[in-house]
Amino acid sequence: MPKKLLLFGLLIIAIAILFVLFYPNIAEKNKIKHYINQTGKTEEEVVKNLNNIEKWSGKIQEDDSNFDYYIELARAYKYLGDTDKAIEIYESYPREKQGTVLYLYCNNLAKLYEEKNDYEEANKRYLEIIRNFNGQYKNAFASLIENYIILKDKDNAWKYYIEFQKAGGEDIEILKKLEKM
């Protein structure tokens, strides 16, 4: 009887060791399958972006002041369909945002919010660009106006189209949409 018990104990230990060795691979394969099903991307594309997540997370751990690392990490999450995580990555940037970093921060966040159909949040970011750059980035105006059209907010759509024109912008397609409101 003790020999059988000893063999059974050894068998349990061997199974536990195999589980510990192979479980991470099983979990990783399930994660890959999840992203393939969620996004329709190929296994190669999913693995590449999971590797990018690991790479850029590590880079941020080494140097959290480099905004490019945050862009790349957020891009990898976005590519895998995790818009909320991409937003979280941008919002976690710990440094003061100025110049190009401020523009990219606001613009990229706005685009992510648009993907979530959260046009109010997107518009907050576009307005920040317009205010901080004195209308220099016409695309922020155009996106802001398009969002107000989607929201059926005629007053703000026209208000910002007029400001857009004062800043030297012109967009016939947007004007046609405004006239139909």
Backbone bond lengths (Angstrom), bond angles and torsions (degrees), N, CA, C in turn:
res aa  C-N    CA-C-N  psi(-1)  N-CA   C-N-CA  omega(-1)  CA-C   N-CA-C  phi
1 M - - - 1.444 - - 1.522 112.20 -
2 P 1.338 120.29 -45.87 1.466 119.89 -179.90 1.531 112.86 -61.07
3 K 1.353 117.77 -33.69 1.467 119.68 178.81 1.533 110.23 -63.80
4 K 1.316 116.50 -42.78 1.457 120.87 179.12 1.528 110.45 -64.11
5 L 1.313 115.70 -40.02 1.460 120.34 178.96 1.521 110.62 -65.39
6 L 1.333 116.54 -41.38 1.465 122.02 178.26 1.531 110.04 -63.48
7 L 1.340 116.51 -44.84 1.466 120.14 179.33 1.532 110.88 -64.22
8 F 1.329 116.06 -40.71 1.457 120.21 177.72 1.529 110.38 -62.41
9 G 1.326 117.22 -42.14 1.459 122.27 178.13 1.521 111.23 -62.12
10 L 1.332 115.55 -43.56 1.475 119.88 178.32 1.526 111.14 -64.82
11 L 1.325 116.06 -38.09 1.458 119.87 177.78 1.530 110.89 -62.88
12 I 1.326 116.94 -43.44 1.459 121.68 178.38 1.530 110.09 -61.80
13 I 1.317 117.58 -42.94 1.471 122.03 179.14 1.531 109.60 -63.71
14 A 1.336 117.38 -42.65 1.469 120.47 179.77 1.526 110.52 -63.45
15 I 1.319 116.99 -41.98 1.467 120.40 178.07 1.522 110.14 -63.31
16 A 1.321 116.24 -41.89 1.470 119.85 179.21 1.521 110.93 -62.72
17 I 1.311 116.85 -41.67 1.480 120.77 179.29 1.528 109.76 -64.19
18 L 1.323 117.24 -45.22 1.470 120.25 178.83 1.526 110.58 -61.97
19 F 1.318 117.04 -40.23 1.461 120.92 178.55 1.523 110.60 -61.05
20 V 1.327 116.23 -46.36 1.471 120.55 -179.48 1.525 110.53 -63.48
21 L 1.333 116.61 -37.93 1.460 119.76 -179.08 1.527 112.78 -72.48
22 F 1.331 116.82 -37.36 1.460 119.03 -172.61 1.517 114.76 -103.63
23 Y 1.326 118.96 -14.46 1.457 120.54 -179.09 1.528 112.58 -59.27
24 P 1.351 118.65 -45.25 1.476 117.09 178.26 1.524 112.43 -55.81
25 N 1.338 117.54 -38.16 1.464 119.75 178.70 1.525 111.24 -66.80
26 I 1.322 117.07 -38.41 1.461 120.96 178.16 1.529 109.40 -65.57
27 A 1.336 115.93 -45.83 1.467 120.20 179.44 1.528 110.51 -61.20
28 E 1.323 116.62 -42.40 1.466 121.03 -179.96 1.535 110.42 -64.45
29 K 1.328 116.62 -42.49 1.465 119.76 178.86 1.531 111.07 -64.59
30 N 1.329 117.09 -38.08 1.470 119.94 176.80 1.520 110.87 -65.71
31 K 1.321 116.80 -37.91 1.464 121.19 178.04 1.529 109.74 -63.81
32 I 1.316 116.22 -44.32 1.465 121.51 178.79 1.531 109.92 -61.15
33 K 1.336 116.73 -46.53 1.468 120.56 179.24 1.530 110.66 -60.66
34 H 1.329 116.12 -41.23 1.468 120.47 178.74 1.531 110.59 -57.61
35 Y 1.340 117.00 -48.96 1.462 120.17 -178.29 1.527 111.86 -68.59
36 I 1.328 117.53 -34.12 1.468 120.03 176.28 1.524 109.19 -62.44
37 N 1.325 116.60 -46.98 1.468 120.83 -179.94 1.521 111.86 -65.79
38 Q 1.326 116.50 -38.06 1.469 120.90 -177.17 1.519 112.34 -71.82
39 T 1.335 116.40 -38.66 1.467 119.77 -171.70 1.524 114.56 -107.76
40 G 1.316 117.31 -20.48 1.455 119.91 -174.48 1.522 113.16 77.78
41 K 1.325 116.39 9.42 1.464 120.86 179.15 1.533 109.41 -78.36
42 T 1.314 115.44 162.34 1.459 119.63 177.12 1.527 109.65 -77.11
43 E 1.330 115.15 162.24 1.472 119.66 178.20 1.530 110.38 -58.79
44 E 1.313 116.23 -40.13 1.464 120.68 179.68 1.534 111.40 -60.85
45 E 1.336 116.52 -43.67 1.465 120.90 179.21 1.528 111.26 -65.28
46 V 1.321 116.50 -41.79 1.466 120.57 179.73 1.520 110.37 -64.20
47 V 1.331 116.48 -47.45 1.465 120.31 -179.75 1.523 110.50 -61.15
48 K 1.319 116.73 -41.46 1.465 120.61 178.50 1.529 110.50 -58.34
49 N 1.328 117.63 -44.39 1.466 120.54 -178.58 1.519 112.21 -73.31
50 L 1.316 118.16 -34.08 1.466 119.82 174.05 1.534 110.07 -64.27
51 N 1.322 115.94 -39.45 1.476 119.59 175.67 1.526 110.77 -65.26
52 N 1.331 116.40 -38.65 1.467 119.86 177.21 1.529 111.31 -63.81
53 I 1.319 116.83 -37.94 1.467 120.35 177.47 1.527 109.50 -60.35
54 E 1.308 115.59 -45.98 1.469 120.01 178.73 1.533 110.83 -63.30
55 K 1.319 115.95 -44.38 1.473 121.10 -178.37 1.530 111.18 -62.11
56 W 1.339 117.28 -52.25 1.464 120.49 -174.08 1.525 111.94 -73.92
57 S 1.317 116.97 -29.01 1.478 119.30 173.76 1.520 109.42 -63.45
58 G 1.323 115.77 -42.38 1.468 120.33 177.51 1.520 112.29 -63.60
59 K 1.319 115.99 -41.79 1.476 120.04 178.54 1.525 110.80 -61.82
60 I 1.336 116.73 -40.87 1.469 120.27 179.49 1.527 109.90 -65.21
61 Q 1.334 116.86 -36.96 1.468 119.94 177.40 1.530 110.39 -61.58
62 E 1.333 116.07 -35.98 1.467 121.20 179.88 1.527 111.86 -75.64
63 D 1.343 116.49 -38.50 1.470 120.84 -175.20 1.527 109.42 -150.37
64 D 1.331 115.99 96.48 1.467 118.98 -176.54 1.527 113.40 -82.79
65 S 1.321 117.04 5.33 1.466 119.70 -179.86 1.530 112.68 -93.24
66 N 1.320 117.82 -11.29 1.457 121.14 -176.31 1.531 109.97 -87.64
67 F 1.314 116.48 104.02 1.461 121.51 -176.17 1.524 112.19 -64.34
68 D 1.316 117.67 -28.20 1.468 120.49 178.32 1.529 111.27 -58.37
69 Y 1.337 117.01 -34.88 1.466 120.40 178.12 1.526 110.83 -63.27
70 Y 1.323 115.85 -39.48 1.468 120.59 179.30 1.529 110.21 -66.82
71 I 1.326 116.25 -39.33 1.467 120.15 177.94 1.524 110.01 -60.58
72 E 1.320 116.37 -47.64 1.469 120.50 -177.60 1.526 111.75 -66.06
73 L 1.329 117.08 -40.28 1.465 120.22 178.71 1.528 110.60 -65.85
74 A 1.320 116.69 -45.23 1.470 120.34 178.50 1.529 110.17 -62.81
75 R 1.320 117.02 -38.94 1.475 121.35 179.54 1.533 110.51 -61.30
76 A 1.339 116.80 -41.28 1.463 120.27 -179.88 1.533 110.57 -64.47
77 Y 1.331 116.77 -43.14 1.466 119.64 177.32 1.530 111.38 -64.97
78 K 1.313 116.20 -42.43 1.466 120.24 179.84 1.530 109.87 -61.24
79 Y 1.320 116.13 -42.73 1.462 120.76 -179.02 1.528 110.97 -61.84
80 L 1.339 115.90 -29.95 1.463 120.44 178.52 1.532 111.82 -88.22
81 G 1.328 115.87 7.23 1.452 120.22 175.69 1.515 115.16 84.95
82 D 1.322 117.23 9.34 1.467 120.45 -178.81 1.528 109.72 -100.74
83 T 1.334 115.05 75.19 1.457 122.07 -177.89 1.529 111.59 -62.95
84 D 1.329 116.38 -39.39 1.470 119.44 179.70 1.525 111.45 -60.82
85 K 1.320 116.63 -41.89 1.468 120.25 179.31 1.525 110.27 -67.91
86 A 1.319 117.36 -37.40 1.469 120.78 177.70 1.531 109.82 -62.00
87 I 1.319 116.74 -42.55 1.472 120.87 177.33 1.521 109.80 -62.46
88 E 1.315 115.68 -45.26 1.472 120.81 179.43 1.529 111.23 -57.93
89 I 1.320 116.86 -39.66 1.473 121.33 179.88 1.526 109.53 -62.49
90 Y 1.332 117.06 -49.96 1.471 119.22 179.09 1.522 111.05 -59.03
91 E 1.321 116.04 -46.14 1.463 119.60 -176.25 1.528 112.81 -68.49
92 S 1.320 117.33 -15.20 1.464 120.31 179.28 1.528 112.97 -85.67
93 Y 1.331 116.63 -5.02 1.471 119.11 -179.07 1.527 108.47 -60.78
94 P 1.345 117.74 119.73 1.470 120.61 -169.17 1.527 116.06 -86.79
95 R 1.283 117.82 -6.72 1.465 119.98 -173.86 1.524 112.08 -95.56
96 E 1.341 114.80 164.68 1.459 119.80 174.05 1.519 108.36 -67.45
97 K 1.302 115.21 141.03 1.460 120.56 -177.69 1.525 109.59 -104.92
98 Q 1.337 115.40 122.87 1.462 121.44 179.27 1.516 108.80 -139.47
99 G 1.298 115.73 160.72 1.461 121.88 172.95 1.516 112.92 52.99
100 T 1.312 116.00 -132.87 1.456 122.42 -177.04 1.522 111.70 -59.31
101 V 1.324 117.45 -38.70 1.466 120.34 179.37 1.525 109.99 -61.29
102 L 1.325 117.67 -43.52 1.465 120.78 178.70 1.528 110.40 -61.85
103 Y 1.327 116.16 -45.43 1.464 119.76 179.43 1.533 110.82 -59.77
104 L 1.334 117.13 -51.43 1.464 120.65 -178.12 1.523 111.56 -63.17
105 Y 1.330 116.19 -40.52 1.457 121.20 178.41 1.529 109.89 -57.82
106 C 1.316 117.24 -52.99 1.467 121.31 -177.75 1.521 111.90 -67.07
107 N 1.311 117.22 -45.59 1.461 121.00 -176.76 1.530 111.18 -65.17
108 N 1.330 116.89 -45.83 1.461 119.70 -178.31 1.528 110.93 -67.00
109 L 1.331 117.07 -39.92 1.470 119.70 175.79 1.526 110.64 -62.56
110 A 1.322 116.77 -43.50 1.467 120.46 179.80 1.528 110.61 -58.12
111 K 1.314 117.04 -44.70 1.471 120.68 -179.84 1.531 110.81 -62.53
112 L 1.340 116.56 -39.79 1.467 119.66 178.37 1.531 111.15 -65.65
113 Y 1.327 116.18 -41.53 1.470 119.08 177.70 1.528 110.90 -64.42
114 E 1.322 116.97 -36.35 1.468 119.47 176.90 1.531 110.45 -62.13
115 E 1.335 116.81 -39.30 1.466 119.60 178.28 1.520 111.54 -60.59
116 K 1.320 115.67 -28.84 1.464 120.78 178.61 1.530 111.83 -89.69
117 N 1.330 116.35 4.20 1.472 122.78 -176.14 1.523 112.13 61.16
118 D 1.312 116.45 27.66 1.467 121.65 176.51 1.531 107.29 -100.80
119 Y 1.328 114.52 76.57 1.456 120.84 -173.57 1.520 112.76 -70.45
120 E 1.306 117.27 -28.09 1.475 120.26 177.86 1.533 109.85 -63.70
121 E 1.330 116.69 -46.69 1.471 120.27 178.55 1.528 110.68 -65.52
122 A 1.316 116.26 -40.39 1.468 120.02 178.10 1.529 109.65 -60.25
123 N 1.321 116.48 -43.83 1.465 120.60 -178.46 1.524 112.00 -63.41
124 K 1.313 117.53 -35.31 1.474 120.11 176.21 1.522 110.25 -57.85
125 R 1.319 116.68 -40.26 1.481 120.62 -179.30 1.523 110.75 -71.05
126 Y 1.333 117.03 -40.87 1.468 119.50 178.04 1.525 110.92 -64.79
127 L 1.311 116.99 -39.55 1.471 119.82 177.83 1.522 110.93 -64.64
128 E 1.308 116.75 -35.30 1.466 119.91 176.65 1.529 110.50 -63.57
129 I 1.312 116.42 -40.56 1.474 120.06 176.98 1.522 109.74 -63.17
130 I 1.318 116.87 -48.32 1.473 121.29 -177.51 1.528 110.34 -59.90
131 R 1.326 116.86 -45.05 1.474 120.71 -178.87 1.527 112.43 -66.88
132 N 1.319 116.27 -43.03 1.464 119.84 -174.92 1.519 114.02 -79.09
133 F 1.326 116.70 -19.86 1.463 119.46 -177.33 1.524 112.16 -120.33
134 N 1.312 116.88 17.47 1.472 122.88 175.41 1.528 113.08 48.56
135 G 1.317 116.28 42.12 1.460 119.97 176.48 1.506 114.66 75.81
136 Q 1.327 117.90 10.05 1.467 122.63 -177.50 1.537 111.55 -60.78
137 Y 1.312 117.17 -36.46 1.463 121.12 -177.61 1.527 109.17 -96.58
138 K 1.322 114.93 97.06 1.468 121.09 -176.58 1.528 111.65 -64.47
139 N 1.324 116.94 -29.56 1.460 119.30 -179.96 1.529 111.44 -62.55
140 A 1.326 117.84 -30.09 1.466 120.73 177.48 1.531 109.68 -65.77
141 F 1.332 116.11 -42.53 1.467 119.95 175.80 1.531 110.35 -60.77
142 A 1.322 115.87 -49.39 1.462 120.02 -176.68 1.530 110.86 -59.90
143 S 1.319 117.31 -44.09 1.467 120.50 179.74 1.524 111.03 -66.72
144 L 1.319 116.54 -40.37 1.460 121.29 178.29 1.533 110.43 -59.58
145 I 1.321 116.11 -47.48 1.466 120.99 -179.24 1.528 110.41 -63.77
146 E 1.328 116.30 -44.32 1.479 120.29 178.05 1.530 110.30 -57.66
147 N 1.323 117.11 -41.41 1.467 120.28 179.65 1.520 111.49 -65.79
148 Y 1.337 116.54 -40.05 1.466 118.35 177.05 1.520 111.34 -65.68
149 I 1.311 117.05 -32.28 1.470 120.28 175.46 1.529 109.17 -65.41
150 I 1.329 116.77 -45.42 1.473 120.86 177.86 1.531 110.27 -59.02
151 L 1.333 115.79 -41.07 1.464 120.79 -179.78 1.536 113.08 -76.82
152 K 1.332 115.13 -3.13 1.470 122.28 -178.14 1.533 111.94 58.89
153 D 1.330 114.17 35.92 1.472 121.45 178.23 1.529 107.34 -100.43
154 K 1.317 114.93 82.39 1.463 123.00 -174.66 1.530 111.76 -59.54
155 D 1.331 117.22 -43.24 1.473 120.42 -176.70 1.526 111.76 -60.63
156 N 1.335 116.95 -49.32 1.465 119.30 179.76 1.522 112.12 -70.16
157 A 1.317 116.73 -35.11 1.467 119.44 178.18 1.528 109.75 -59.62
158 W 1.328 117.14 -47.47 1.466 120.59 179.10 1.524 111.28 -68.33
159 K 1.312 117.09 -42.45 1.467 121.41 179.59 1.534 110.81 -53.85
160 Y 1.337 115.81 -48.79 1.465 118.31 -177.53 1.519 112.74 -78.83
161 Y 1.329 118.27 -22.08 1.460 119.00 173.09 1.531 109.57 -67.38
162 I 1.321 116.82 -40.54 1.472 120.40 177.38 1.528 110.40 -63.09
163 E 1.347 116.69 -42.56 1.472 119.68 176.56 1.527 110.65 -64.58
164 F 1.304 116.53 -38.29 1.457 123.19 177.16 1.524 110.19 -58.16
165 Q 1.334 116.28 -45.51 1.462 120.61 178.15 1.531 111.13 -64.84
166 K 1.334 116.79 -41.59 1.471 120.13 178.78 1.526 111.34 -61.53
167 A 1.341 115.96 -30.03 1.473 120.58 179.41 1.526 111.20 -84.68
168 G 1.337 116.27 3.09 1.471 119.91 177.25 1.512 113.81 95.99
169 G 1.325 117.33 9.85 1.462 120.58 -179.13 1.509 112.46 -90.12
170 E 1.311 115.30 153.47 1.463 121.56 178.09 1.519 106.48 -154.66
171 D 1.327 116.59 132.85 1.459 120.86 178.64 1.525 107.76 -148.99
172 I 1.302 115.42 106.62 1.465 121.82 -176.00 1.531 110.99 -63.29
173 E 1.323 117.62 -39.25 1.466 120.47 -178.57 1.527 111.11 -64.53
174 I 1.318 116.27 -42.61 1.464 119.52 177.79 1.522 109.59 -65.15
175 L 1.313 117.06 -42.72 1.464 120.86 179.18 1.529 110.84 -58.64
176 K 1.330 117.37 -42.74 1.467 120.96 177.71 1.528 111.18 -60.78
177 K 1.309 116.43 -41.01 1.478 120.45 178.82 1.518 110.38 -65.90
178 L 1.321 116.38 -40.35 1.466 120.18 179.66 1.532 110.93 -64.01
179 E 1.309 115.60 -41.22 1.471 119.80 -178.87 1.529 111.66 -65.72
180 K 1.328 117.45 -25.35 1.472 121.45 179.19 1.530 112.14 -83.31
181 M 1.322 117.01 -11.49 1.491 119.02 -177.84 1.509 111.11 -70.99
